[in-house]
Amino acid sequence: MLSLKELRRASKIIDTEFRGHRVERWVQPDAQTLAFSVYGRDAEEDEGRKRFLRLSCAHQLSRISETGRLPKAPDRPPAFSSYLRAHLSRAVIQGARLLDDDRQLAIRMTAREGEFELLLCLMGNRSNMYILGSKAEVVSTLRSLPDTRPELKMGDRYLSPASQKPAPGEDRFQDASSASFLKAIETHYAPLGGEREQSDLAQRLGQVLKREVKNARRRFEKIEAELAEADFAGEYARQGELLKSVLGQITPGQTEIKVCDYETGDEVTIPLDPKKNAKGNLEATFKRYQKLLRRLAKAGGQVDEARDWLTFVEAQIARIAGLAGEDGDNLPALEKIAAYPQINRMLQKRAAAQAGPSIPQDEKSKLPARLRDVPPKLIPRRYLSADGLEIWVGRSDEGNDHLSTRLARGKDLFFHVDGAPGSHVILRTDGRDDPPSESLLDACELAVRYSKQKNAGSAQVHIVPIKNVSKPKGAKAGLVHVTGGKSV
């Protein structure tokens, strides 16, 4: 992380050398990094040139630096860079400053929609980037506010942290000129970032491939089981031919019939469906025969493919384990593994699942104030009762915890089905001591709907004031302790 002394120098360089430069492109390669290209002309130059700035709020790697090119953009731009592209496209840099002489670098920009500041705050593991509007209000953040500055609220004016100001520290790049200072920072941190990037990619690959090995083995075993079952196709064909010769001997309700196979001389017992007549049993036997033939054809074409894929995935896991024991830069080799289309899709799916759904800024502004700073994956389902009161339903164990211990408050009521796993349900009473009975029933019905008893004929729902709900220390996600209340 840059010292305050280094950040002061970086601020002066941005303020003098980049003033008047126009942003051409925004790229967010990962969850903690932002890069952008600018074009402009220095006072001593006749022609303009393109330059590339990189901002990072990764723990211990937090910095602003100059690179030789933009990193590769992800297939699906994250929410922060999407906001920048939508609102600060071709913005012009007007200068830079440090807020309150702290490790908070603000780059002032003018765009079509007005004035903004891109704020890089270096605060250890709480480092973050913000977009501030013309009134210094927080309009977008790279990392979530609850994880970094829970005291801040989206849409409110940005306030510097109340902690003591850091010491100036040293300038590790004092020998670098102003023209090469930002590049010297990147030269210092790039190898460290590369090692972390290499380690992170190896970890992500290992996780998705180990999970895929389990899935591939299950698929392979399923196909082999289908092939083994399909071996009986010939037996059903034989039974069908034998049934043809004894159709007249089959009586209603018969469960089996013994038939002599004249080719082998053996007596064959053929099971029958007592609910079917002779013709129906014959048709059912040949139908099973045709079904197994189709399964045999399908599985036969899949078994080699499934075996090859399993072998391939296991080979990649072994390759990653081998790279871990090798010295040097293994990132290109890991990126080559990650570039395989099937593996790339698995990585993207995992990243999307971890990030959760993104909420556009205009939709976020329509949420109740209590939900605007909540990570998308923790935002509850929202319903309106017959009396106009809001009912919130947790989406997951983690979401249940957040709903019951962080979002619910005051005179809100907690609902949960007795003796069965299910979502936490909160009726927002708007401060009422005695909410309408129809709203209570609506919340009860939602508690049953989002529980394991949703198909039961009846269910007991426990209702308790939220003040009587607590989280036991060390309890697993979704588990709370309630006292008092009543059952409906």
Sequence and secondary structure as in RCSB ss.txt:
>XXXX:A:sequence
MLSLKELRRASKIIDTEFRGHRVERWVQPDAQTLAFSVYGRDAEEDEGRKRFLRLSCAHQLSRISETGRLPKAPD
RPPAFSSYLRAHLSRAVIQGARLLDDDRQLAIRMTAREGEFELLLCLMGNRSNMYILGSKAEVVSTLRSLPDTRP
ELKMGDRYLSPASQKPAPGEDRFQDASSASFLKAIETHYAPLGGEREQSDLAQRLGQVLKREVKNARRRFEKIEA
ELAEADFAGEYARQGELLKSVLGQITPGQTEIKVCDYETGDEVTIPLDPKKNAKGNLEATFKRYQKLLRRLAKAG
GQVDEARDWLTFVEAQIARIAGLAGEDGDNLPALEKIAAYPQINRMLQKRAAAQAGPSIPQDEKSKLPARLRDVP
PKLIPRRYLSADGLEIWVGRSDEGNDHLSTRLARGKDLFFHVDGAPGSHVILRTDGRDDPPSESLLDACELAVRY
SKQKNAGSAQVHIVPIKNVSKPKGAKAGLVHVTGGKSV
>XXXX:A:secstr
   HHHHHHHHHHHHHHSTT EEEEEEEEETTEEEEEEEE  TT SS EEEEEEEE  TTT EEEEESS     S
S  HHHHHHHHHSTT EEEEEEEGGGSSEEEEEEEETTEEEEEEEE  GGG EEEEE TTSBEEEESS HHHH T
T  TTSB    SS        TTTTS TTTHHHHHHHHHHHHHHHHHHHHHHHHHHHHHHHHHHHHHHHHHHHHH
HHHHHTTHHHHHHHHHHHHTTGGG  TT  EEEEE TTT  EEEEE  TTS HHHHHHHHHHHHHHHHHHHHHHH
HHHHHHHHHHHHHHHHHHHHHHHHTS S  HHHHHHHHTSHHHHHHHHHHHHHHH     HHHHTTS GGGTTS 
GGG  EEEE TTS EEEE SSHHHHHHIIIII  TT EEEEETTS B  EEE  TT SS  HHHHHHHHHHHHHT
BTTTTSS   EEEEEGGGEE  TT  TT  EE S EE 
